[in-house]
Amino acid sequence: MNNVNGQRFIDALKEVIDLLVENRIKLDALEQVFKETNPLVHELYLGEIEKLRERKARELNQALTASLKAKFTERKGYPRLRSRKQ
């Protein structure tokens, strides 16, 4: 039974990867069309991608920070460091 579930998971994962690759190919083709037909649109497209990457990084950082703060609050504060005697 475990092998059947494992194989289903692998098949589903392969399907997702195939879709991601197909969409990436389409996006690359669209970018080439932009580049050839209208350089201004291509530059706007690249600018928007960069803005989205920055926003995603900022949102991910905020989410991770909030998650860590929640974990530390749940544990009643930051772990105390022991002072070393030298």
Order of alpha helices (4+ residues) and beta strands (2+ residues): alpha-alpha
